[in-house]
Amino acid sequence: MSYVRPNIAAMAAYVPGEQPRPGTSIIKLNSNENPYSPSPQVVEVLRQVGAEQLRRYPDPFARSFCEAIADVLGVPADWIIVGNGSDDLLNLLVRACADDETRPIVYPTPTYVLYRTLAALQPATVVEVPYPDDFEFPLKDLVAAQGAITFIASPNSPSGHVVALPDLRTLAQQASGLVVVDEAYVDFAEGSALSLVQEFDNVVVLRTLSKGYGLAGLRLGFGIAKPALLAELFKVKDSYNVDAIAIALGTAAIRDQAYKNVCIAKIKASRAALTKELRQLGFTVLDSHGNFVLATPPEFCEGANAEQLYLILKEQGILVRYFKQPRLDDKLRISVGTEAQNHALLAALARLTHPS
């Protein structure tokens, strides 16, 4: 006897990247975490957290955080909705908008696999539109699928490519439902779809503090859309979905753009160097606009099978991400680490690709 709904019993759970125990000596390049610490201003606010902040419920609309975002991004504060990570907002959107075959969820693949998981939870019909090998945007097929929600991750994970703004604009013009642009990795790229929110009633842009701000452990994200749409989404949002400490720390992080930008510049430089050196070792590496690269091992690599290579690196104390699914099972996604972490990874791969 099953005590859960049939769709829950039948679905496959989302599998996050491995999280080693605190204090474990390991080079962790598998979850696209920022390798640098959050802003010192964030740490200082954390030191000042008092009992009164813990005793009382938080602001259900995280207004201080919204005001900081508004100042930095130049959008009205009432165009912002805050979530327990951007995953919380993805879940909220699916719950509010998606359903059976008349209200499907549409997205191009390969992409963030949580979209599929959230659809199964609803449950909602899914239409997956394959990217071609060159990742040209499949605009016509996405429009034809008539999604209640069309999710577009840009920059996309795990490929790292970006979708051109004119393509996103055309999609917003022609789509029958919402177009949700998931910009989790936008800090590592050039440009954004933020301007489309002003142009269209059906566009939502999502962002997170997990990547660019080094706050993956905080779980804080936000969405930007016109107030009429947000009013509907607020009906679905949990009353206090973001805690008081996250609001305070996130506000400090957003206001320290100078520190964030220094860290981003270092990660971009490391990404370019890592890409170059992996290619010199014989890996095929896509150009990436995220804080990671997608790499295919060379045929002459010891354990050329990507899964075997992932396991060999794991035995050596280096975690990278392996996806056991079609079109990705011959590749590894490698997060950009510090210079020392990247050098250790490259040294291990050099021993495997060019054994003495």
Backbone torsions as a table, in degrees:
resi	resn	phi	psi	omega
1	MET	NA	132.8	177.8
2	SER	-103.8	135.7	-179.9
3	TYR	-95.9	3.4	-178.2
4	VAL	-115.0	165.5	179.0
5	ARG	-62.4	150.7	-177.6
6	PRO	-56.7	-37.5	-178.6
7	ASN	-67.2	-31.1	177.5
8	ILE	-71.0	-42.8	179.5
9	ALA	-62.8	-32.8	-175.3
10	ALA	-86.2	-21.9	-170.6
11	MET	-80.5	159.3	172.0
12	ALA	-94.8	134.4	-178.9
13	ALA	-73.1	150.0	172.7
14	TYR	-67.1	136.0	-178.8
15	VAL	-111.2	105.4	178.6
16	PRO	-73.6	167.6	176.5
17	GLY	-62.2	149.7	-179.1
18	GLU	-60.1	137.2	178.2
19	GLN	-118.4	102.6	179.5
20	PRO	-65.9	159.3	179.1
21	ARG	-62.5	144.7	177.5
22	PRO	-54.2	138.4	-179.7
23	GLY	88.4	-7.7	178.3
24	THR	-68.4	134.0	179.5
25	SER	-83.5	97.6	-177.3
26	ILE	-152.7	148.2	174.6
27	ILE	-93.2	112.2	-170.1
28	LYS	-103.7	104.2	-177.8
29	LEU	-127.1	41.4	-172.1
30	ASN	-122.1	-8.1	-174.5
31	SER	-124.6	12.0	177.7
32	ASN	58.0	33.2	173.8
33	GLU	-76.2	150.2	175.2
34	ASN	-68.2	128.8	-177.5
35	PRO	-76.0	-6.7	-177.1
36	TYR	-107.9	151.5	-178.2
37	SER	-66.5	155.2	175.7
38	PRO	-66.5	170.0	-177.8
39	SER	-51.5	140.2	173.2
40	PRO	-56.7	-28.9	177.8
41	GLN	-66.3	-33.7	175.9
42	VAL	-65.7	-44.5	-180.0
43	VAL	-62.4	-38.8	179.4
44	GLU	-66.0	-41.9	176.8
45	VAL	-62.3	-38.6	178.3
46	LEU	-61.1	-40.0	179.1
47	ARG	-62.7	-27.0	-174.2
48	GLN	-94.7	3.1	178.6
49	VAL	-60.1	128.0	-176.9
50	GLY	-114.0	171.8	-177.2
51	ALA	-62.2	-32.5	-177.3
52	GLU	-65.2	-35.6	176.8
53	GLN	-65.2	-29.9	-179.7
54	LEU	-83.5	-28.6	-176.6
55	ARG	-73.5	-35.2	-172.1
56	ARG	-99.4	153.6	172.4
57	TYR	-63.4	149.5	177.7
58	PRO	-76.7	167.5	172.5
59	ASP	-62.5	118.5	-176.0
60	PRO	-64.8	-16.8	-179.7
61	PHE	-111.9	4.6	176.5
62	ALA	47.5	51.0	-170.0
63	ARG	-63.9	-36.6	179.5
64	SER	-64.3	-37.8	177.3
65	PHE	-67.6	-43.2	178.6
66	CYS	-61.6	-38.8	179.3
67	GLU	-65.9	-37.7	176.8
68	ALA	-65.3	-42.8	177.2
69	ILE	-61.6	-44.2	-178.9
70	ALA	-59.3	-42.2	179.8
71	ASP	-64.1	-40.4	-175.3
72	VAL	-78.5	-41.4	-173.7
73	LEU	-96.4	-11.5	178.5
74	GLY	72.5	34.7	175.8
75	VAL	-118.6	154.3	178.1
76	PRO	-64.7	144.3	-177.9
77	ALA	-63.1	-29.4	-179.4
78	ASP	-82.7	8.1	172.8
79	TRP	-98.6	11.0	-171.3
80	ILE	-120.8	135.9	172.6
81	ILE	-123.6	138.6	-173.1
82	VAL	-111.7	144.0	-178.1
83	GLY	-137.2	166.4	175.9
84	ASN	-77.8	74.4	-168.0
85	GLY	81.0	157.4	178.1
86	SER	-67.7	-19.7	174.9
87	ASP	-60.4	-37.2	177.5
88	ASP	-60.3	-39.2	-179.2
89	LEU	-73.9	-35.2	173.6
90	LEU	-59.9	-45.1	178.8
91	ASN	-61.9	-43.0	-179.9
92	LEU	-61.5	-43.3	179.6
93	LEU	-63.4	-43.0	179.4
94	VAL	-64.1	-44.5	-179.9
95	ARG	-62.5	-36.6	-176.1
96	ALA	-79.6	-30.3	-165.8
97	CYS	-120.0	-26.0	-169.7
98	ALA	-102.3	155.1	-177.6
99	ASP	-159.1	-134.2	-176.4
100	ASP	-77.8	-157.8	-174.6
101	GLU	-63.2	-16.2	177.3
102	THR	-82.5	-14.7	-179.3
103	ARG	-137.2	64.9	-174.0
104	PRO	-78.7	163.4	170.2
105	ILE	-101.0	131.5	-175.5
106	VAL	-125.5	140.9	174.2
107	TYR	-163.5	153.7	174.7
108	PRO	-82.4	149.2	-179.5
109	THR	-125.8	153.6	2.6
110	PRO	-77.0	148.5	179.9
111	THR	-158.3	-163.3	-178.8
112	TYR	-63.2	117.9	-171.9
113	VAL	-73.9	-11.3	178.3
114	LEU	-64.1	-26.6	177.6
115	TYR	-56.4	-43.7	-179.8
116	ARG	-66.5	-40.7	179.6
117	THR	-62.3	-44.7	-178.9
118	LEU	-65.5	-35.5	176.7
119	ALA	-64.2	-41.2	179.2
120	ALA	-65.5	-33.8	178.8
121	LEU	-66.4	-33.0	-171.2
122	GLN	-59.6	-53.9	-12.6
123	PRO	-80.0	155.5	177.6
124	ALA	-138.3	151.6	176.1
125	THR	-68.4	141.1	179.8
126	VAL	-118.6	137.0	170.4
127	VAL	-121.5	112.3	179.4
128	GLU	-100.7	121.8	-178.6
129	VAL	-104.7	114.9	-175.7
130	PRO	-67.5	134.6	165.7
131	TYR	-69.5	142.5	169.7
132	PRO	-69.7	171.3	-176.2
133	ASP	-60.7	-28.1	179.7
134	ASP	-90.4	3.8	178.5
135	PHE	60.3	29.6	170.6
136	GLU	-65.0	138.9	-172.8
137	PHE	-68.7	122.3	-176.8
138	PRO	-83.4	63.4	-170.8
139	LEU	-57.9	-50.3	-174.9
140	LYS	-61.5	-42.3	-178.9
141	ASP	-68.4	-35.2	178.2
142	LEU	-67.1	-42.5	178.5
143	VAL	-65.3	-42.5	-177.6
144	ALA	-63.7	-25.0	-177.9
145	ALA	-73.2	-16.3	174.0
146	GLN	52.7	58.7	-179.3
147	GLY	-76.0	143.2	166.7
148	ALA	-66.9	-33.3	171.0
149	ILE	-134.5	133.7	169.1
150	THR	-115.6	115.0	179.5
151	PHE	-91.4	129.1	175.0
152	ILE	-128.6	111.1	174.2
153	ALA	-85.4	121.3	-179.6
154	SER	-148.5	111.5	-1.5
155	PRO	-60.2	146.9	-176.4
156	ASN	-89.2	144.0	169.8
157	SER	-115.9	131.1	18.5
158	PRO	-100.6	3.5	-172.4
159	SER	-76.0	-32.6	-178.7
160	GLY	85.4	-0.2	-178.3
161	HIS	-81.9	160.3	175.8
162	VAL	-110.7	153.1	175.3
163	VAL	-97.5	129.5	-176.1
164	ALA	-63.1	142.6	-178.6
165	LEU	-57.8	-41.4	177.4
166	PRO	-59.6	-35.4	177.7
167	ASP	-67.3	-40.9	177.8
168	LEU	-66.0	-37.1	178.4
169	ARG	-64.1	-44.5	179.1
170	THR	-63.7	-40.0	177.6
171	LEU	-60.6	-44.7	179.7
172	ALA	-62.8	-36.5	179.5
173	GLN	-67.4	-37.1	-170.8
174	GLN	-102.0	-15.5	-176.5
175	ALA	-69.0	146.8	-179.9
176	SER	-84.9	-15.8	-178.2
177	GLY	-131.6	-151.5	179.6
178	LEU	-74.7	145.4	168.5
179	VAL	-113.2	114.9	-177.8
180	VAL	-107.9	113.2	-179.8
181	VAL	-96.8	111.0	-176.5
182	ASP	-88.6	103.4	-175.1
183	GLU	-105.3	44.5	-179.6
184	ALA	-56.6	-32.4	-174.7
185	TYR	-108.4	17.5	-172.4
186	VAL	-62.8	-27.3	-178.4
187	ASP	-64.7	-20.8	-178.5
188	PHE	-96.4	3.2	-176.3
189	ALA	-117.0	179.4	173.7
190	GLU	-109.4	129.1	176.9
191	GLY	88.7	169.6	-175.6
192	SER	-159.7	162.9	175.4
193	ALA	-94.0	11.6	-173.7
194	LEU	-58.5	-34.4	-179.0
195	SER	-63.0	-24.8	-178.5
196	LEU	-68.6	-24.0	178.4
197	VAL	-63.3	-36.0	177.9
198	GLN	-72.0	-30.8	-176.3
199	GLU	-80.8	-32.4	-168.6
200	PHE	-129.5	144.6	176.3
201	ASP	-78.3	-17.8	-172.1
202	ASN	-104.8	15.5	-178.6
203	VAL	-108.6	133.0	173.2
204	VAL	-123.6	131.9	174.7
205	VAL	-111.1	127.4	-179.8
206	LEU	-109.0	141.3	175.6
207	ARG	-138.9	165.4	-178.0
208	THR	-140.0	156.8	173.0
209	LEU	-96.3	3.7	-176.8
210	SER	-70.2	-31.7	-170.7
211	LYS	-99.1	-73.7	-174.3
212	GLY	-64.8	-27.8	-174.6
213	TYR	-100.2	0.4	176.9
214	GLY	66.2	35.6	-175.1
215	LEU	-126.0	41.5	-179.6
216	ALA	-60.9	-32.5	-179.6
217	GLY	-75.7	-11.6	-178.1
218	LEU	-83.1	-33.4	-176.3
219	ARG	62.4	78.9	179.5
220	LEU	-146.9	127.0	177.7
221	GLY	-145.1	173.7	179.5
222	PHE	-151.4	156.4	176.5
223	GLY	-121.9	151.8	180.0
224	ILE	-125.9	125.4	178.9
225	ALA	-160.8	171.7	179.6
226	LYS	-70.7	148.7	-173.9
227	PRO	-56.5	-34.0	-178.7
228	ALA	-62.5	-38.9	177.3
229	LEU	-72.1	-42.2	-179.9
230	LEU	-61.2	-34.4	179.6
231	ALA	-58.7	-35.8	177.3
232	GLU	-72.9	-38.6	-178.9
233	LEU	-69.9	-32.7	178.3
234	PHE	-62.4	-24.9	177.2
235	LYS	-64.9	-27.3	-175.6
236	VAL	-95.1	-25.2	-176.6
237	LYS	-64.1	139.1	171.0
238	ASP	-60.3	144.2	-174.6
239	SER	-54.4	-48.0	-177.4
240	TYR	-123.1	70.2	-174.2
241	ASN	-82.2	-11.6	179.0
242	VAL	-128.1	131.6	-175.2
243	ASP	-82.0	164.5	-173.8
244	ALA	-63.9	-36.2	-179.5
245	ILE	-68.0	-42.6	178.2
246	ALA	-60.5	-41.4	179.3
247	ILE	-61.4	-46.0	-178.6
248	ALA	-65.3	-44.9	-178.6
249	LEU	-69.8	-39.9	178.6
250	GLY	-63.7	-37.6	177.8
251	THR	-62.2	-43.8	178.1
252	ALA	-63.8	-40.1	-179.5
253	ALA	-64.5	-46.5	-178.6
254	ILE	-61.7	-36.3	-176.5
255	ARG	-77.5	-14.2	177.6
256	ASP	-101.1	67.1	-179.6
257	GLN	-66.7	-30.9	-178.0
258	ALA	-61.9	-44.8	179.8
259	TYR	-65.8	-45.7	179.4
260	LYS	-57.3	-43.4	-176.6
261	ASN	-66.5	-33.5	176.2
262	VAL	-63.9	-45.3	179.3
263	CYS	-64.1	-41.1	179.4
264	ILE	-61.5	-42.6	-179.9
265	ALA	-61.0	-40.7	178.7
266	LYS	-65.3	-41.2	-179.2
267	ILE	-66.2	-40.7	178.4
268	LYS	-62.2	-42.3	179.0
269	ALA	-64.9	-41.5	178.7
270	SER	-66.5	-35.7	178.1
271	ARG	-61.9	-44.7	179.7
272	ALA	-63.4	-43.2	-179.3
273	ALA	-67.2	-41.5	179.8
274	LEU	-63.6	-42.7	178.7
275	THR	-60.5	-46.9	-179.3
276	LYS	-61.0	-45.6	-175.7
277	GLU	-72.8	-34.5	174.8
278	LEU	-63.6	-41.1	177.7
279	ARG	-63.6	-36.8	178.2
280	GLN	-66.2	-25.7	176.7
281	LEU	-83.6	-1.0	177.4
282	GLY	100.9	0.6	177.6
283	PHE	-75.5	146.1	169.2
284	THR	-91.9	120.9	-173.5
285	VAL	-127.8	124.8	175.7
286	LEU	-73.5	145.5	171.6
287	ASP	-61.7	132.9	-174.4
288	SER	-120.7	144.1	174.1
289	HIS	-113.3	14.4	176.4
290	GLY	-109.8	-167.5	176.0
291	ASN	-99.2	41.8	-177.7
292	PHE	-159.2	166.8	172.8
293	VAL	-132.5	152.8	175.1
294	LEU	-108.2	117.6	-170.2
295	ALA	-125.4	135.5	175.2
296	THR	-103.1	122.3	-178.0
297	PRO	-64.9	151.5	176.1
298	PRO	-72.0	156.6	-177.5
299	GLU	-64.0	-28.6	-175.6
300	PHE	-88.9	5.3	-179.4
301	CYS	-72.2	138.2	174.2
302	GLU	-61.8	125.1	-172.5
303	GLY	68.6	46.6	-174.3
304	ALA	-56.9	-28.7	171.8
305	ASN	-56.8	127.4	-174.6
306	ALA	-60.0	-37.3	179.4
307	GLU	-65.0	-41.3	178.8
308	GLN	-65.4	-39.0	178.7
309	LEU	-64.5	-41.6	175.6
310	TYR	-57.5	-43.3	-178.9
311	LEU	-68.9	-37.6	178.2
312	ILE	-64.0	-44.4	178.7
313	LEU	-63.5	-39.3	179.4
314	LYS	-61.4	-40.2	178.2
315	GLU	-63.5	-26.8	179.7
316	GLN	-92.0	8.5	176.4
317	GLY	84.4	24.2	179.0
318	ILE	-126.3	118.7	179.4
319	LEU	-100.0	125.2	168.9
320	VAL	-124.3	174.9	-175.1
321	ARG	-103.8	128.3	174.4
322	TYR	-117.4	131.6	179.1
323	PHE	-109.7	115.7	179.9
324	LYS	-88.3	74.9	179.5
325	GLN	-153.1	156.7	-176.8
326	PRO	-54.8	143.2	178.5
327	ARG	75.4	-9.7	178.1
328	LEU	-123.0	-10.5	-171.9
329	ASP	-74.8	-0.8	173.3
330	ASP	-109.7	16.0	-173.8
331	LYS	-132.1	162.9	173.5
332	LEU	-126.3	136.1	171.2
333	ARG	-97.8	125.3	-174.0
334	ILE	-120.1	118.8	176.4
335	SER	-71.1	147.2	176.1
336	VAL	-78.4	122.0	179.5
337	GLY	-102.9	-163.0	171.8
338	THR	-69.6	169.5	178.6
339	GLU	-59.1	-41.7	-179.6
340	ALA	-64.5	-41.4	179.0
341	GLN	-65.8	-43.5	179.1
342	ASN	-63.3	-40.1	179.7
343	HIS	-65.4	-39.0	178.3
344	ALA	-64.2	-42.2	176.9
345	LEU	-61.1	-48.5	-177.2
346	LEU	-64.2	-36.6	177.9
347	ALA	-64.8	-41.0	178.1
348	ALA	-65.0	-42.1	179.6
349	LEU	-68.5	-34.2	178.3
350	ALA	-63.3	-39.3	178.7
351	ARG	-64.9	-31.1	-178.0
352	LEU	-83.6	-33.1	-178.0
353	THR	-88.6	-24.2	-179.2
354	HIS	-134.3	62.8	-177.8
355	PRO	-63.8	141.5	-179.0
356	SER	-82.3	NA	NA
